[in-house]
C-alpha cells in the first residue's frame, strides 16, 4: 500500500491515466482480447500480466 502524504498534492493526471488503463483492460476482458498482445495477437506472458494487469503488450 502506498503511503499518502496529506501535505503533497495528488497527481490527478497519473490517477486518470491509471483509471483509463483499468477501463481499457476491462473492455478487453469483455471482448475476449485481454490475454493477447494488441499488436501481434500472441498471448501475453502470464507472469507479465500478473505483475502488470493492465498490460497491452508483451515485454
Secondary structure, DSSP 8 states (H G I E B T S, - for coil): -----TTS---HHHHHHHHHHHHHHHHHHHHT-TTB-TTT--B--HHHHHH-TT--S--
